[in-house]
Amino acid sequence: MVDWGRGFEKLPSRVRGFVDLSRLRKNSRINIGGVNNLQPGVYAVVECSKHVENPINTELITEIEIEVAGFSDGFVSKLMFYLAPVEAFVAPTVVVRTIGGKNNAYMWLKPRHTWHDVFVKWLNEPYRMDDLSDSEADGTDDGDDDGEDDRSVASEDPEEEEEEATDSDKEDSVAELEAKLEAN
């Protein structure tokens, strides 16, 4: 995560490489990659992210997009790169590509140390789906909702079913043998 300074947010950036400009003269008057008056130092070449318009954020995920200069046929065609001083990196972060969305869309996970608080809050609040039947929860109407769970736990593998039946028969015969031994 990069802290871009006063007036900007701390946001994730995709690191593409590093450049060592430590031999650059001070007050170089070079303006490049989002940095005005480039100073000597080591910089990361990054793609910056931004918050999306109308996000669907959760307690653990924030929707972001990588800044791009253009799309062609729905694919990113022009990338945008910035220079970030390595001192501006303030924390590691986890970002995962959004499947099925725009090609520059990502999900930014909140830091793991905050997950505990979110989970405790969830435990202490009544969950809105707790009182719904299975059909109400998934939006279907099975018509015969008697309040019992209709899901079957039977195996789809006939060999596994046969093994379970064999194991059950063995358990029965062992119990019968033990009963006969006790009787004698």
N, C-alpha and C positions, 0 to 999 in steps of 0.2 A: 504494500500500500504506500502510495506516495503522498506526502504533504506538500502541496504546491505553494504554500505560503498564505499570507494574510489575504482574505477575500476569496479564497478558493477552498474547496472541500478536500478531505483526504479520501482518495478513491483508488481502486486497484488499477494497475497498469500492466500491460504485457511487455515483459522485457525481451528485446530482440538482440541485444548485444551491448557492449561497453566500448567507450572510446576514452583514451587517455590524452587529455589536452593540458596536462600539467606544464608543458613547455611553452604554452601560449603566453604571450606577453599580457600584462595587466592592462585593463582598459583598452581592450582590443577593438572596441566599437563594432564587433561582429554580432549581428542579430540573426539567430538561426534556431530552428526547432523549438520555438516558444520561449527562448531565452534571449533577453536583450542585453547587450554589452557583455558578451560571453567572457567569463573569467577563467583563469587556469584551474584545472581540476580534472577529476574523473567523472564521466557522465554515463548514464545508461540511455540507450536508444530504446524508447518505449512507444507503445500504442496506448493512448489514454482511454479511459472509460467515462461514461456519463450516465446519469439517471435517465430512464425511459419516461416518455409521456404516458400518463394513465397506467401506472404499474399495478400489478397484482402482487404486492409484497406480502410476506408472511412474517411470523415472529423470527424465523430462522433464515429467510431468503429475501434478498433485495434484487430486483431486476435491474440490469445495467446493459449498456451497449458500448461496444468499442467505437470510438469516433472514426469515421471513414469519410473520404472525399467523394465517393460515388459508388453506384451500383450499376451493373449491366446484366440484364436478364435475370434479376433477382440475386445475383452473386456480387460480392464485394469486388470492385474493379480498381479502386484507387485507395490505397492505404494512406494514413497520416501518421507521421513519426514526430516525436518530441525528444528533447534532451532533458533528462532529469538528473540533477546532481546526486551522486550516490548517498550523500548525507540526508537527502530528502526522503529516503525509504525509512518508514517508521514502524512497520509491522508486517509480518507475513500474512497472507490471506489466501482463501480458497475460492476459486471461481470456476464454474462448470458451464460448458456450452449448453444453450437451450436447444433441445431437439425439436424440430418442427416449427421453429420461429424464424425470424430474420437471420441471415447469415452472420450478423455481427452481434446477436443477442446472447447474453450470458446471465447466469444466476450467481450472485455473490452471497456466500454463506457467512453468517455472523460468526464472530470468533467463538471457538469452542468453550472458552471459559464462561460465556453467557448462556450456554445451553441449559445449565443447571437451573438457573432462575426461571427460564421459560418453562421447563418441565414442571418445576414446583408450582408455578402459577397455574399451569394446566391441571395439575392434580387437585388444586384447591378450588378451582372453579367448576361448576357443573358443566359437563360437556353437552353441547346442544343435541348430539345424536343419541345419547344414552337411552332416551325413552321411546325411540322409534323401533318398529319391527324391522326385520331384514328387508321386506319389500318396500317399506317406506324409505329406508335408508338408501336403497339403490334405485328408487324411483319406479319400481314395477309393482304390479298388483297381482299376487298369486291367487287371490280369491279365497283361499282356505287357511288364512292366518289364524292359527289357534294359539299363537304365542310361543309355540315350540320351534326350535331350530330344525329346519327341514334339510339341512346339509348332511350328506352321507359321508362316512369316513371309510367306506369300503374301498379296497384296492381295485385298480383297473387291470392289474396284472393277474391272469388266471393262475400262473405258477405260484405267485405269492399267496393267493387265496388258498391254494392246495397245501402249501407249506404250513400256513396258519392252522388249517384244519388238522393236519398231521400232528403238529405240535400239541394241539388241544387233545387229540386222541391219546397221545403219549402221556400227557399230564393225567388224564382220566385213568389210564391203565396203571400208572405209578400209584395213584391214590388208592385204587382197588387193591393192589399188592400190599401196600402199607396197612390197609384195613384188615386183610387176611392174616398178615403177620401178627398184628396186635391181638386178633381173635385167638390165635394159637398160643 
